[in-house]
Amino acid sequence: MQVDYIVVGIGLAGISFCEQLRANNRTFVVFDNASQQSSTVAGGLYNPVVLKRFTPVWKCKEQLDLALPMYAKLETELNEKLDYKIPVYRKFASLEEQNDWFTASDKPILSDYLSPKIVKNENPSIDASFGFGEVLETGRIDVKALLDAYKSYLLNNNLLFESVFNYDDLKIETDSIQYGNIQAKHIVFAEGFGVKQNPFFNHLPLVPAKGELLTIHAPNLKIDYVLKAGVFLIPLGDDLYIVGATYEWKDLSAEVTNIAKEELETKIRKLVNCEFEVVNQVAGIRPTVKDRRPLVGAHPIYKNLFVLNGLGTRGVMIGPYVAQKLYNFIEKSEPLEKEIDIARFSG
């Protein structure tokens, strides 16, 4: 079998790169053994504002301009609802925070995303005497539905090998690579935390961060917006809400913990004063980087080996953007931005 690309990993990074290949009529196969499931703990929010500091997300406009059309296209092609438009409300803890919000919303770079009006709280189940700020151009991608539907598409087209990728079996030539009976021009590793076992890219300073999410049932809460106040509260319908997320750097198992559950329950109780029941809990390892920028680029010696990783907590937004940058780097020799190029860690 001859293809243009082998892609290893089919989370948000892998899907985004596969979509670049499909858009440009490049042939590919994917290897994925479902061992790295950071995408399963993605709340799926796309939100152009860092709500702790009221600052814009890096390259937020460019990211949204690429991401939203991609998800719309996939909704049609996969016949699956993926993009749920929903506002994000940031709870204000003080008058100072209100003033900081007004100041930020006046800035040209944020004026499209921060509503200048204070939203008054009228929900008796929420304690928010200073009201909320509304973030515009926000929504939620159903990441689990996307992963499941995309894997089905790949399987139906004989493009997915659900097996461990064995690095020792990779034979690298100057202008091609051989893996079993597959010959390819390039290989892209989009493995998330799994890159730590990858002998070609395990030198990269990926910082694994375990995250846990709860799903709660709260029949009296009745909110139709995402609420941000220490944690995110994301409505799913039927009185169900995703709550998250935690950050843990020492315990890197994929197991859920009582510590995380209790931490999130405590934060929920500070936010709402109605009864709720935890109905589900999930855990996964996020691939984060200390400088909060992705890891994109070519191996320093083997020029047909590439990495696409380190999407962190904003994978639904940044994935399509960095996938396009990597594709243009490989196929059109367009230089990578220094902020994302893995060469920033060499020497």
C-alpha positions, -999 to 999 in steps of 0.1 A, spaced: 0 0 0 13 34 -9 0 66 7 11 102 11 8 102 49 6 80 79 -11 98 108 -5 84 143 -33 94 168 -69 104 161 -78 129 188 -85 165 180 -50 171 165 -51 140 143 -86 147 130 -77 183 122 -47 171 102 -67 144 84 -91 171 74 -62 191 58 -52 160 39 -88 154 27 -92 190 16 -60 187 -5 -67 153 -19 -38 136 -1 -40 99 7 -35 87 42 -40 60 68 -43 64 106 -30 43 135 -47 47 168 -50 23 198 -73 45 219 -47 46 247 -44 84 249 -78 99 256 -72 135 265 -99 145 240 -125 125 261 -120 150 289 -123 180 267 -153 201 277 -153 211 240 -157 248 246 -145 273 221 -141 306 237 -119 334 224 -112 350 258 -90 340 288 -116 346 315 -92 348 344 -76 379 330 -100 392 304 -74 389 276 -78 374 241 -68 339 234 -36 337 212 -46 340 175 -83 336 185 -98 351 153 -76 331 130 -84 299 150 -122 304 149 -121 314 112 -106 279 105 -123 258 132 -159 267 128 -162 260 90 -144 227 96 -169 215 122 -198 227 101 -184 207 71 -180 176 94 -215 179 107 -228 176 72 -204 149 60 -207 127 92 -244 135 96 -238 143 133 -247 173 153 -214 187 167 -215 225 172 -238 238 198 -239 276 199 -241 288 235 -230 320 253 -205 319 281 -213 339 312 -184 350 335 -196 355 371 -183 387 386 -170 384 422 -168 422 428 -173 457 414 -136 457 405 -141 428 382 -170 445 366 -148 476 359 -120 454 346 -145 438 322 -157 472 309 -121 483 304 -113 451 284 -145 453 263 -134 487 251 -102 473 236 -105 468 198 -91 433 200 -118 422 225 -148 444 214 -162 416 192 -161 391 220 -170 409 252 -205 423 256 -204 457 273 -236 451 292 -238 435 326 -262 406 327 -282 407 359 -287 374 377 -323 363 380 -317 327 387 -325 318 424 -303 287 422 -272 308 415 -255 333 439 -242 361 417 -251 395 432 -226 413 409 -241 397 378 -223 383 347 -203 394 317 -213 377 285 -187 363 260 -198 363 224 -188 340 195 -187 310 218 -200 274 217 -194 238 225 -182 210 202 -194 176 212 -160 160 212 -171 125 220 -196 125 191 -169 139 168 -144 112 178 -169 84 175 -183 95 141 -148 102 126 -135 69 137 -165 52 121 -159 72 89 -122 60 88 -131 24 95 -158 24 68 -132 36 43 -104 12 55 -83 41 67 -79 32 104 -57 6 120 -68 2 156 -34 -11 168 -4 0 187 22 18 165 55 0 169 83 26 164 109 -1 160 92 -13 128 95 21 111 121 21 83 131 56 73 146 64 39 155 98 25 123 104 5 100 78 20 91 57 51 81 21 53 59 6 80 49 -30 75 34 -31 40 27 6 39 49 30 21 44 67 28 61 100 20 55 115 54 44 105 89 27 128 114 27 119 151 -4 134 168 -4 111 199 -9 136 227 6 123 260 17 92 241 46 111 225 65 105 258 70 69 244 79 81 210 117 78 205 117 104 178 100 132 198 101 122 234 127 149 240 101 176 236 91 193 269 55 181 270 40 185 305 12 159 311 -17 173 331 -44 150 343 -79 165 341 -112 152 355 -147 162 346 -180 154 363 -215 152 347 -242 163 372 -280 161 371 -294 193 386 -332 196 378 -336 230 395 -306 248 380 -322 256 347 -294 275 329 -290 277 291 -256 293 291 -221 282 301 -213 295 336 -177 303 344 -167 309 380 -138 289 392 -151 260 372 -171 257 340 -207 246 341 -217 234 307 -254 225 300 -260 194 279 -298 194 280 -321 172 301 -309 190 333 -274 175 328 -242 196 331 -205 190 326 -184 204 354 -147 209 351 -120 207 352 -92 197 375 -55 199 370 -31 172 384 6 169 376 17 139 398 -10 113 394 -10 105 357 -31 75 357 -63 74 336 -83 65 367 -109 88 382 -103 99 418 -124 109 448 -101 139 454 -110 154 421 -147 146 426 -147 163 460 -128 193 447 -153 198 419 -183 192 442 -170 219 466 -167 244 437 -202 236 425 -216 242 460 -199 276 460 -216 284 428 -251 270 430 -275 265 459 -297 238 445 -294 200 448 -274 180 423 -263 145 417 -230 133 401 -239 108 374 -206 104 356 -169 112 360 -141 109 335 -103 114 335 -77 119 308 -42 133 304 -39 166 286 -7 173 265 3 208 278 35 229 272 50 253 297 49 282 272 13 274 264 20 270 227 16 238 206 45 215 195 46 215 157 74 207 133 99 183 117 124 159 133 158 176 134 174 147 114 146 128 97 129 154 76 98 132 67 89 128 104 66 154 119 49 161 152 15 178 160 10 180 197 6 201 228 -29 215 221 -35 218 259 -70 228 270 -81 246 238 -78 218 213 -112 224 196 -100 259 186 -63 255 180 -63 221 164 -74 232 129 -51 262 130 -19 243 138 -29 215 114 -31 239 85 3 255 95 19 220 96 4 210 63 16 242 46 50 237 62 53 202 47 37 208 13 44 244 5 76 250 25 59 278 44 79 285 76 63 278 109 57 306 133 85 306 159 60 304 187 48 269 177 79 255 160 95 227 180 129 243 169 124 268 198 135 240 221 166 230 203 199 241 218 
